Amino acid sequence: MRPVLISCIPRLNDIQQKGLLRLIKDLEGSGLQVKLWSDHKYERFSKYDIEKIIFPVQEKNQYRRYWNIIKTRFLLDGNKWLQRIKQWNGNGDSNFARAELKKYVNESARVFTIINPLCFICWNPYCCRFGVAYDAAKILGIKTAGIDWGFLPDTFILDSKGVLATSAIFNTDPLADYNAGSRDVFTKKGTGIYQQLKATSLSIYQQAEVKIPADFKLKDKEMVKVLVLGIGEIDAGAYPADHPERKGLLPFHESAYEQAVDIARMNTNYRVIFKPHPSHNQFKQDKRVNSNLAIVNGNPDELIDWADVVFCSGSKMEFSVILKGKPLLTYGAGLLYGKQCSYEIKSPASVQTQITKAMHGLYDDRNQKNFVTFLGYLDCEYLYNFTGNKNHVIDSLLHNNT
């Protein structure tokens, strides 16, 4: 049987390695072969690592490899990847980006020719090297799925459609397919998870103490403290600005910073803090932009504590906002959008109305209740837990290939 190929970008700690090994063992136990294509090398995964297979370049199947290269180059969205590679490397060098894209296409063709996978489970298909391979796999008729960090501790996302805005659960309500009895089970499970999460931080980055402008901390009944949590735009498909993939998490603006600028313009009583995402941060220095807008880096939990309302889409920090009892506004199809867990922004014209509703706590009880149920759904039905529960991606692979 053709193997399942899994790519992995981050450096995994011991617990995470054990979680990935459990996933591999589950796939093997279901009768599937597994290969690993990783940015980092681990003794634990040496028998699965493809490096010894694809390097040095084998001479066999050269015709098929060249054909895969030609087909991929012809059908790949080259402009998308050129723009993302330039942003990823931060140098804006078109020649460098073209050389990198050529390298990624050639590497993908070589890997897929030699490994000939049944399915490519790609770690965050928006990231450049493996993202090019993900698109190439689709072009070459190889099944694809997405893998990334899960929304709960010690879990992976394992999604047949992808991750973030292209996943099966963004911008939709998966609970609509379940009856009242199942939802009660999810609520009971989610209640325990909710209590456990309240005692933790979901941020995976170590970040410094924040420095909030002194006048943003004044007590003023007219003042509304608004926090805009930026997403990792390079890792979330925000480039190029006119590409359809950007509109999932940023439907009305080219960046989360522009979103914050727009909100600040709407009302002089708003005190807006834009918190950049630490990955590929273009705003590493705090800055007072104008009288009611500031860029502040640092610990997001401290900023959530400061805020009256929080805008966030496409990040685990959506969870942190609700766990801290603050109103969440989703401006774009983030994880909790479409699930009646947040104050949803349908268009820029509705921002002030939704902020007012959030300030009065109009839907707070509803949002929290639905959030707790959704936590139970994630644990029971969607996420792959490091303890080894299978999810529907594995079931689908088995169903289609046995």
C-alpha positions as CSV (number, residue, x, y, z in Angstrom):
1,M,0.0,0.0,0.0
2,R,1.2,3.5,-0.8
3,P,2.3,5.4,2.4
4,V,0.8,8.4,4.2
5,L,3.3,11.2,4.2
6,I,3.3,13.7,7.1
7,S,5.2,17.0,7.1
8,C,6.3,18.8,10.3
9,I,7.6,22.3,10.6
10,P,8.1,23.1,14.3
11,R,10.7,21.7,16.6
12,L,8.8,19.3,18.9
13,N,9.4,18.8,22.6
14,D,9.3,15.4,24.2
15,I,5.5,15.4,24.9
16,Q,4.8,16.6,21.3
17,Q,7.1,14.0,19.9
18,K,5.2,11.3,21.8
19,G,1.9,12.8,20.5
20,L,3.1,12.6,16.9
21,L,4.5,9.1,17.4
22,R,1.1,8.1,18.8
23,L,-0.5,9.4,15.6
24,I,1.9,7.4,13.5
25,K,1.3,4.3,15.5
26,D,-2.5,4.8,15.1
27,L,-2.1,5.0,11.4
28,E,0.2,2.0,11.3
29,G,-2.3,0.1,13.5
30,S,-4.9,0.8,10.9
31,G,-2.8,-0.8,8.2
32,L,-1.2,2.3,6.7
33,Q,2.5,2.9,6.1
34,V,3.8,6.3,7.3
35,K,6.7,8.5,6.3
36,L,7.8,11.7,7.9
37,W,9.1,14.8,6.1
38,S,10.4,17.1,8.9
39,D,12.4,20.3,9.2
40,H,14.1,18.8,12.3
41,K,15.6,15.4,12.9
42,Y,14.7,13.1,15.9
43,E,16.1,9.8,16.9
44,R,12.5,8.7,17.8
45,F,11.4,9.1,14.2
46,S,14.5,7.9,12.4
47,K,12.8,4.9,10.8
48,Y,10.1,7.1,9.3
49,D,12.3,10.0,8.1
50,I,12.3,10.2,4.3
51,E,15.8,11.9,4.1
52,K,17.6,8.6,3.6
53,I,15.2,7.7,0.8
54,I,15.2,10.9,-1.2
55,F,18.8,12.1,-0.7
56,P,21.0,11.7,-2.6
57,V,18.7,12.1,-5.6
58,Q,17.8,8.7,-7.0
59,E,18.1,8.1,-10.8
60,K,15.0,5.9,-11.1
61,N,11.7,7.3,-12.3
62,Q,13.4,10.4,-13.8
63,Y,10.8,10.7,-16.6
64,R,8.0,10.7,-14.0
65,R,9.9,13.2,-11.8
66,Y,10.4,15.6,-14.8
67,W,6.8,15.3,-15.7
68,N,5.7,16.1,-12.1
69,I,7.9,19.2,-12.2
70,I,6.5,20.4,-15.5
71,K,2.9,19.8,-14.5
72,T,3.4,21.5,-11.1
73,R,5.1,24.5,-12.6
74,F,2.4,25.0,-15.2
75,L,-0.6,24.7,-12.8
76,L,0.8,26.1,-9.5
77,D,-0.3,29.5,-8.4
78,G,3.2,30.9,-8.8
79,N,2.3,34.6,-7.9
80,K,0.8,33.5,-4.6
81,W,3.9,31.7,-3.6
82,L,6.3,34.3,-4.8
83,Q,4.6,36.9,-2.7
84,R,4.5,34.6,0.4
85,I,8.1,33.6,0.1
86,K,9.1,37.3,-0.1
87,Q,7.1,38.1,3.0
88,W,8.4,34.9,4.8
89,N,12.0,35.8,4.2
90,G,11.4,39.6,4.8
91,N,13.7,40.8,2.1
92,G,11.4,41.6,-0.8
93,D,13.9,40.1,-3.3
94,S,12.0,38.7,-6.3
95,N,15.0,36.9,-7.7
96,F,15.5,35.1,-4.3
97,A,11.8,34.2,-4.2
98,R,11.9,32.8,-7.7
99,A,14.9,30.6,-6.8
100,E,13.3,29.4,-3.6
101,L,10.0,28.6,-5.4
102,K,11.9,26.6,-8.1
103,K,13.7,24.7,-5.3
104,Y,10.5,23.9,-3.5
105,V,8.8,22.7,-6.7
106,N,11.7,20.5,-7.6
107,E,11.9,19.1,-4.1
108,S,8.2,18.4,-4.0
109,A,8.3,16.6,-7.4
110,R,11.3,14.5,-6.2
111,V,9.6,13.6,-2.9
112,F,6.2,12.7,-4.4
113,T,7.9,10.7,-7.2
114,I,10.0,8.6,-4.9
115,I,7.6,8.3,-1.9
116,N,4.4,8.1,-4.1
117,P,2.1,8.8,-1.1
118,L,-1.5,7.9,-0.9
119,C,-2.1,11.1,1.2
120,F,0.0,14.1,2.2
121,I,-0.9,15.4,5.6
122,C,0.7,18.9,5.5
123,W,1.7,21.0,8.5
124,N,0.0,24.4,7.9
125,P,-0.4,24.5,4.1
126,Y,0.0,28.3,4.2
127,C,3.7,28.0,5.1
128,C,6.0,28.2,2.1
129,R,8.0,25.0,1.7
130,F,5.4,22.5,2.6
131,G,2.6,24.7,1.4
132,V,4.0,24.5,-2.2
133,A,4.2,20.7,-1.7
134,Y,0.5,20.8,-0.5
135,D,-0.6,22.6,-3.7
136,A,1.6,20.3,-5.8
137,A,0.0,17.2,-4.2
138,K,-3.4,18.5,-5.3
139,I,-2.1,19.1,-8.8
140,L,-0.6,15.6,-9.0
141,G,-3.8,13.9,-7.7
142,I,-2.5,13.0,-4.2
143,K,-5.0,13.2,-1.4
144,T,-4.3,16.0,1.2
145,A,-5.1,16.9,4.7
146,G,-3.9,19.6,7.2
147,I,-2.2,19.2,10.5
148,D,-1.2,21.9,13.1
149,W,-1.3,22.5,16.8
150,G,-4.7,21.8,18.3
151,F,-6.9,24.4,20.0
152,L,-6.7,22.4,23.3
153,P,-3.5,21.4,25.1
154,D,-1.7,18.3,23.9
155,T,-3.7,18.0,20.7
156,F,-3.2,18.2,16.9
157,I,-5.6,19.6,14.3
158,L,-6.1,16.8,11.7
159,D,-8.5,18.1,9.1
160,S,-9.4,16.7,5.7
161,K,-9.8,20.2,4.2
162,G,-6.8,22.1,5.7
163,V,-6.3,24.4,8.6
164,L,-7.4,27.9,9.6
165,A,-9.9,29.5,7.2
166,T,-9.9,26.5,4.8
167,S,-10.6,23.9,7.5
168,A,-13.8,22.0,7.9
169,I,-15.0,23.9,11.0
170,F,-14.1,27.5,10.3
171,N,-17.0,29.8,9.3
172,T,-19.6,27.1,10.0
173,D,-21.4,25.4,12.9
174,P,-20.5,21.7,13.0
175,L,-22.8,21.2,16.0
176,A,-25.8,21.8,13.8
177,D,-25.4,18.2,12.6
178,Y,-25.8,16.7,16.1
179,N,-29.0,16.0,18.1
180,A,-29.8,17.3,21.6
181,G,-28.4,14.2,23.3
182,S,-25.0,14.5,21.6
183,R,-24.9,18.2,22.4
184,D,-25.6,17.4,26.1
185,V,-22.6,15.0,26.0
186,F,-20.4,17.7,24.5
187,T,-21.6,20.3,27.1
188,K,-20.8,17.9,30.0
189,K,-17.3,17.2,28.5
190,G,-16.7,20.9,27.7
191,T,-17.6,22.0,31.2
192,G,-14.6,20.1,32.6
193,I,-12.3,21.4,29.9
194,Y,-13.5,24.9,30.5
195,Q,-12.6,24.7,34.2
196,Q,-9.2,23.3,33.4
197,L,-8.4,25.9,30.8
198,K,-9.3,28.8,33.0
199,A,-6.2,28.2,35.1
200,T,-3.8,28.2,32.1
201,S,-2.6,30.5,29.3
202,L,-3.1,29.3,25.7
203,S,-0.4,31.5,24.3
204,I,2.5,29.3,23.0
205,Y,5.0,32.2,23.0
206,Q,7.0,33.6,25.9
207,Q,6.4,37.3,25.8
208,A,7.4,40.3,27.8
209,E,5.4,42.3,30.2
210,V,3.3,44.9,28.4
211,K,3.6,48.7,28.6
212,I,0.2,50.2,28.1
213,P,0.1,54.0,27.6
214,A,-0.8,55.7,30.8
215,D,-3.8,57.6,29.4
216,F,-5.2,54.4,28.1
217,K,-5.5,53.2,31.7
218,L,-7.5,56.1,33.0
219,K,-11.0,55.5,34.4
220,D,-13.4,57.3,32.1
221,K,-17.0,56.2,31.7
222,E,-16.9,57.4,28.0
223,M,-13.8,55.5,27.2
224,V,-14.0,52.0,25.5
225,K,-10.8,50.0,25.7
226,V,-10.5,47.9,22.5
227,L,-7.9,45.3,22.0
228,V,-7.1,44.0,18.4
229,L,-5.1,40.8,18.5
230,G,-3.2,40.4,15.3
231,I,-3.0,37.0,13.5
232,G,0.2,35.5,12.1
233,E,-0.6,36.8,8.6
234,I,2.3,35.2,6.7
235,D,1.3,31.8,8.2
236,A,-2.4,32.4,7.6
237,G,-2.6,33.1,3.9
238,A,-2.9,36.9,4.1
239,Y,-0.5,37.4,1.1
240,P,-1.0,38.4,-1.7
241,A,-3.5,41.0,-0.5
242,D,-5.9,40.4,-3.4
243,H,-5.8,36.6,-3.1
244,P,-9.1,34.8,-2.2
245,E,-7.4,32.9,0.7
246,R,-6.8,36.2,2.6
247,K,-10.5,36.9,2.8
248,G,-11.2,34.1,5.2
249,L,-9.6,35.7,8.2
250,L,-9.2,39.3,6.9
251,P,-12.3,39.9,4.7
252,F,-12.3,43.7,4.7
253,H,-8.7,44.7,5.3
254,E,-5.3,43.8,4.0
255,S,-3.9,43.3,7.5
256,A,-4.9,43.1,11.1
257,Y,-3.2,46.5,11.7
258,E,-5.4,48.1,9.1
259,Q,-8.3,46.6,10.9
260,A,-7.2,48.3,14.1
261,V,-6.6,51.6,12.4
262,D,-10.1,51.5,10.9
263,I,-11.7,50.7,14.3
264,A,-9.8,53.6,16.0
265,R,-11.1,56.0,13.3
266,M,-14.7,55.1,14.0
267,N,-15.0,56.7,17.5
268,T,-12.7,59.0,19.3
269,N,-13.8,57.5,22.6
270,Y,-12.2,54.2,21.6
271,R,-8.7,53.5,23.0
272,V,-7.4,50.9,20.6
273,I,-4.4,48.7,21.2
274,F,-3.1,46.6,18.3
275,K,-1.1,43.6,19.6
276,P,1.0,42.2,16.7
277,H,1.4,38.4,16.4
278,P,4.9,37.5,17.5
279,S,5.5,35.3,14.4
280,H,7.1,37.4,11.6
281,N,6.3,40.6,13.6
282,Q,6.6,43.7,11.5
283,F,5.9,46.0,14.5
284,K,8.6,44.9,17.0
285,Q,8.8,48.3,18.6
286,D,5.8,49.7,20.6
287,K,4.5,52.8,19.1
288,R,1.9,55.5,19.9
289,V,0.2,55.9,16.5
290,N,-2.2,58.7,17.5
291,S,-4.4,59.9,20.3
292,N,-6.5,56.7,20.4
293,L,-4.3,54.1,18.8
294,A,-1.2,52.4,20.0
295,I,0.9,49.3,19.0
296,V,1.8,47.3,22.1
297,N,3.8,44.1,22.1
298,G,4.0,41.6,25.0
299,N,1.9,39.2,27.0
300,P,-1.6,39.0,25.4
301,D,-3.2,37.8,28.6
302,E,-2.3,41.1,30.3
303,L,-3.8,43.0,27.4
304,I,-7.0,41.0,27.5
305,D,-7.2,41.9,31.2
306,W,-6.9,45.6,30.3
307,A,-9.5,45.5,27.5
308,D,-13.3,46.0,27.6
309,V,-13.8,44.2,24.3
310,V,-11.4,42.1,22.2
311,F,-11.2,41.5,18.4
312,C,-9.6,38.3,17.5
313,S,-10.0,35.8,14.6
314,G,-8.0,32.6,13.7
315,S,-6.1,32.2,17.0
316,K,-6.3,30.2,20.2
317,M,-6.4,33.6,21.9
318,E,-10.1,33.6,20.9
319,F,-10.5,31.0,23.6
320,S,-8.5,33.1,26.1
321,V,-10.8,36.0,25.7
322,I,-13.9,34.1,26.6
323,L,-12.1,32.2,29.4
324,K,-11.2,35.6,30.9
325,G,-14.8,36.7,30.8
326,K,-14.3,39.3,28.1
327,P,-16.6,39.9,25.1
328,L,-15.1,38.5,22.0
329,L,-15.7,40.1,18.6
330,T,-14.8,38.0,15.5
331,Y,-13.9,40.2,12.5
332,G,-13.4,37.5,9.9
333,A,-14.1,33.8,9.8
334,G,-12.1,32.6,12.8
335,L,-12.6,29.4,14.7
336,L,-15.6,30.7,16.8
337,Y,-17.2,32.6,14.0
338,G,-20.6,31.2,12.9
339,K,-21.0,29.2,16.2
340,Q,-22.9,31.9,18.3
341,C,-19.8,32.1,20.6
342,S,-18.9,35.7,19.8
343,Y,-20.2,39.1,18.6
344,E,-19.8,38.6,14.8
345,I,-18.8,41.4,12.5
346,K,-20.7,41.0,9.2
347,S,-19.3,44.2,7.7
348,P,-17.3,47.3,8.8
349,A,-20.6,49.2,9.2
350,S,-21.7,46.9,12.0
351,V,-18.5,47.3,14.2
352,Q,-19.8,50.1,16.5
353,T,-23.2,48.4,17.0
354,Q,-21.5,45.1,17.9
355,I,-19.1,46.9,20.3
356,T,-22.1,48.5,22.0
357,K,-23.8,45.2,22.3
358,A,-20.6,43.6,23.7
359,M,-20.2,46.4,26.3
360,H,-23.7,45.7,27.5
361,G,-23.1,41.9,27.6
362,L,-26.1,41.3,25.4
363,Y,-25.0,37.8,24.2
364,D,-22.4,36.9,26.9
365,D,-24.4,34.1,28.5
366,R,-25.3,32.6,25.1
367,N,-21.7,32.9,23.9
368,Q,-20.2,31.2,27.0
369,K,-22.8,28.4,26.9
370,N,-22.2,27.6,23.3
371,F,-18.4,27.9,23.8
372,V,-18.5,25.3,26.5
373,T,-20.4,22.9,24.2
374,F,-18.0,23.6,21.4
375,L,-15.0,22.7,23.6
376,G,-16.6,19.3,24.2
377,Y,-17.2,18.8,20.5
378,L,-13.5,19.6,19.8
379,D,-12.4,17.1,22.3
380,C,-14.8,14.3,21.4
381,E,-15.1,14.7,17.6
382,Y,-12.5,16.9,16.0
383,L,-9.0,17.2,17.6
384,Y,-6.5,14.4,17.7
385,N,-5.4,14.0,21.3
386,F,-1.9,12.9,22.2
387,T,-3.4,10.1,24.2
388,G,-4.3,8.6,20.8
389,N,-8.0,9.1,20.0
390,K,-8.5,8.7,16.3
391,N,-10.4,11.4,14.4
392,H,-12.3,11.4,11.1
393,V,-9.3,12.0,8.9
394,I,-7.9,8.6,9.9
395,D,-11.3,7.0,9.5
396,S,-11.7,8.6,6.0
397,L,-8.3,7.3,4.9
398,L,-9.2,3.8,6.0
399,H,-12.7,3.9,4.4
400,N,-11.3,5.0,1.1
401,N,-8.4,2.6,0.9
402,T,-9.5,-0.7,2.3
